[in-house]
Amino acid sequence: MFESTTLFFGNNPAESLVCSSRAEAELLAAIARTGLRGSVPVPDTEEKCRELLPKFEAHLTRARKRFAELAAERAGTEKMRQGIEDILWHWFVHGRPNSGPRPANPGRGVQNAGT
């Protein structure tokens, strides 16, 4: 049976999440479609969820468009362009991985304290 306020994730067996409203379910479904997993804060009322969904979708559309523009400016091949778009989208959704502290560059900029 399908409920308009229930989301199903995965299969064998599917996990279900019962939302407080259809608007909340639609917002969470849109968030899940980005690839984001785990707990996310959402507005506490149906009205706020309904208002946020089109803003969220517009934000995603603008980001995708900008990533395509950046990739087109910098990549020579379609495969490279798609790779750039994919990594920008991943960073947009999940955050850029922390590569650790950058080493000091002697002679340039501010030096680390104590050196």
C-alpha positions as CSV (number, residue, x, y, z in Angstrom):
1,M,0.0,0.0,0.0
2,F,1.2,3.5,-0.8
3,E,0.8,6.5,1.5
4,S,1.4,10.1,0.3
5,T,3.3,10.8,3.5
6,T,5.6,7.7,3.4
7,L,9.0,7.5,1.7
8,F,10.6,4.2,0.9
9,F,14.4,3.8,0.5
10,G,16.2,0.8,-0.9
11,N,14.8,-2.6,-1.3
12,N,15.0,-6.1,0.1
13,P,13.6,-4.9,2.5
14,A,12.8,-1.3,1.8
15,E,13.2,1.1,4.7
16,S,10.2,3.4,5.2
17,L,10.0,6.9,6.7
18,V,6.6,8.3,7.7
19,C,6.5,12.0,7.4
20,S,4.1,14.4,9.1
21,S,2.7,15.7,5.8
22,R,2.9,15.2,2.0
23,A,4.8,18.5,1.7
24,E,7.5,17.1,4.1
25,A,7.6,13.9,2.1
26,E,8.1,15.7,-1.2
27,L,10.9,17.9,0.3
28,L,12.7,14.9,1.7
29,A,12.3,13.0,-1.5
30,A,13.9,16.0,-3.4
31,I,16.7,16.0,-0.9
32,A,17.2,12.3,-1.3
33,R,17.3,12.6,-5.1
34,T,20.5,14.8,-4.7
35,G,22.3,11.8,-3.3
36,L,22.4,13.1,0.3
37,R,21.9,10.4,2.9
38,G,21.3,10.5,6.6
39,S,19.5,12.8,8.9
40,V,18.7,16.3,7.7
41,P,16.8,19.1,9.4
42,V,13.5,20.2,7.6
43,P,11.0,22.8,8.5
44,D,8.5,21.9,11.3
45,T,5.3,22.8,9.4
46,E,3.6,21.7,6.2
47,E,3.4,25.2,5.0
48,K,7.1,25.9,5.5
49,C,8.0,22.6,3.7
50,R,5.7,23.6,0.8
51,E,7.4,27.0,0.6
52,L,10.9,25.6,0.8
53,L,10.6,22.9,-1.9
54,P,10.5,25.2,-5.0
55,K,13.3,27.4,-3.5
56,F,15.4,24.2,-3.0
57,E,14.7,23.0,-6.5
58,A,15.5,26.4,-8.0
59,H,18.8,26.4,-6.0
60,L,19.7,23.0,-7.3
61,T,18.9,24.1,-10.9
62,R,21.1,27.2,-10.6
63,A,23.9,25.1,-9.2
64,R,23.7,22.5,-12.0
65,K,23.6,25.3,-14.6
66,R,26.7,27.0,-13.1
67,F,28.6,23.8,-12.8
68,A,27.9,23.1,-16.5
69,E,29.1,26.6,-17.4
70,L,32.3,26.2,-15.4
71,A,33.0,22.8,-16.9
72,A,32.4,24.0,-20.4
73,E,34.9,26.8,-19.9
74,R,37.6,24.5,-18.6
75,A,37.3,21.1,-20.2
76,G,38.4,20.1,-23.7
77,T,36.5,16.9,-24.0
78,E,32.9,15.8,-23.1
79,K,34.2,13.2,-20.8
80,M,36.3,15.7,-18.9
81,R,33.5,18.2,-18.8
82,Q,31.1,15.6,-17.3
83,G,33.8,14.6,-14.8
84,I,34.1,18.2,-13.6
85,E,30.4,18.6,-13.4
86,D,30.1,15.4,-11.4
87,I,32.8,16.3,-8.9
88,L,31.3,19.8,-8.4
89,W,27.9,18.3,-7.8
90,H,29.3,15.9,-5.3
91,W,31.1,18.7,-3.4
92,F,27.9,20.8,-3.5
93,V,25.8,18.0,-2.0
94,H,28.3,16.3,0.4
95,G,30.9,19.0,0.9
96,R,34.5,19.1,-0.3
97,P,36.7,16.6,1.4
98,N,39.1,18.0,4.0
99,S,42.6,17.4,2.6
100,G,44.1,18.5,5.9
101,P,46.1,21.6,6.7
102,R,48.1,23.1,3.9
103,P,51.8,23.4,4.4
104,A,53.2,26.9,5.0
105,N,54.7,28.4,1.8
106,P,57.9,30.1,3.0
107,G,58.4,33.6,1.8
108,R,54.7,34.1,0.9
109,G,51.8,35.3,3.0
110,V,51.5,34.9,6.8
111,Q,53.7,32.4,8.5
112,N,52.5,30.0,11.1
113,A,53.0,31.2,14.7
114,G,56.1,29.9,16.3
115,T,58.1,29.4,13.2
